[in-house]
């Protein structure tokens, strides 16, 4: 769980909203400190083949999450990556890539695997 503006946010809930968009193959959400040292969601997104990572798509994904969830839950940053980093047991390990991030559970769009 992430605490955003004093309210708990489930990364899995945000990931599920992102995966629900037709451009997204996989997503992982962790917490990242902003310039005020407050924790906000950052999303790492793997796009489906044939989709292009653009600033416009990132904004579309933010709006998509806001349309499904409370506005404070949307990812403030979206990073497009080729694949989610995985451990030897195929668990997502995105938090290791973000300085100052908080490790949380992640979920992939393939088979809905939940990892801890």
C-alpha positions in Angstrom: 0.0 0.0 0.0 1.1 3.5 -0.7 0.1 6.5 1.4 -0.7 9.4 -1.0 -1.8 12.7 0.5 -2.6 10.8 3.8 -4.9 8.3 2.0 -3.9 4.7 1.3 -3.7 3.7 -2.4 -3.5 0.1 -3.5 -0.9 -0.3 -6.3 -2.8 -3.3 -7.6 -5.9 -1.2 -8.1 -4.0 1.3 -10.2 -2.2 -1.5 -12.1 -5.6 -3.1 -12.8 -7.0 0.2 -14.2 -3.9 0.6 -16.4 -4.1 -3.0 -17.7 -7.7 -2.4 -18.6 -6.6 0.1 -21.3 -6.3 -1.6 -24.7 -2.7 -0.3 -25.2 -1.3 -1.8 -22.0 0.2 -5.3 -21.8 1.7 -5.1 -18.3 1.9 -2.5 -15.6 3.6 -2.1 -12.2 3.1 0.7 -9.8 5.4 1.8 -6.9 5.7 4.9 -4.8 8.1 7.7 -5.6 8.9 10.9 -3.7 8.0 14.1 -5.4 9.9 17.4 -5.0 8.0 18.0 -1.7 9.1 14.6 -0.4 5.6 13.2 -0.7 4.9 9.8 -2.0 3.0 9.6 -5.3 2.4 6.7 -7.6 4.7 6.0 -10.6 3.7 3.5 -13.2 5.9 1.4 -15.3 4.0 0.3 -18.4 4.8 -2.3 -21.1 2.7 -1.6 -24.2 1.2 -4.2 -26.5 3.0 -4.9 -29.8 2.3 -2.2 -32.3 1.6 0.6 -29.8 3.9 3.6 -29.6 5.0 5.2 -26.3 4.2 8.9 -26.6 3.5 11.7 -24.2 -0.1 11.8 -25.5 -0.5 8.1 -24.7 0.9 8.7 -21.2 -1.7 11.5 -20.7 -4.5 9.2 -22.0 -3.5 6.6 -19.5 -3.6 9.1 -16.7 -7.1 10.2 -17.7 -8.1 6.5 -18.1 -7.1 5.8 -14.5 -8.8 9.0 -13.2 -12.0 7.9 -15.0 -12.0 4.6 -13.1 -10.5 5.5 -9.7 -10.5 8.4 -7.3 -8.4 11.3 -8.8 -5.6 11.1 -6.1 -4.8 7.5 -7.2 -3.6 8.3 -10.7 0.1 7.8 -11.5 1.9 11.2 -11.6 4.6 9.7 -13.8 4.4 7.0 -16.4 7.5 5.3 -17.7 7.2 3.2 -20.8 9.6 0.2 -20.7 10.2 -2.8 -23.0 9.6 -5.4 -20.2 9.1 -5.4 -16.4 12.3 -6.5 -14.6 11.7 -9.9 -13.1 13.5 -12.0 -10.4 14.6 -15.6 -11.0 11.1 -16.7 -10.0 9.4 -14.4 -12.5 8.3 -11.8 -9.9 8.3 -8.2 -10.9 11.1 -6.2 -9.4 10.3 -2.7 -10.5 11.0 -1.0 -7.2 14.7 -1.8 -7.5 14.9 0.5 -10.6 13.5 3.6 -8.9 15.7 5.5 -6.4 13.6 6.2 -3.3 10.7 4.0 -4.4 8.7 1.9 -1.9 8.5 -1.8 -2.8 4.9 -3.0 -3.2 3.1 -5.9 -4.8 3.0 -5.8 -8.6 0.7 -7.4 -11.1 1.1 -8.3 -14.7 -1.5 -8.3 -17.4 -0.6 -11.8 -18.5 -2.5 -14.3 -16.4 -3.0 -11.7 -13.7 0.0 -13.0 -11.7 0.3 -11.3 -8.3 3.8 -10.9 -6.9 5.1 -9.8 -3.6 
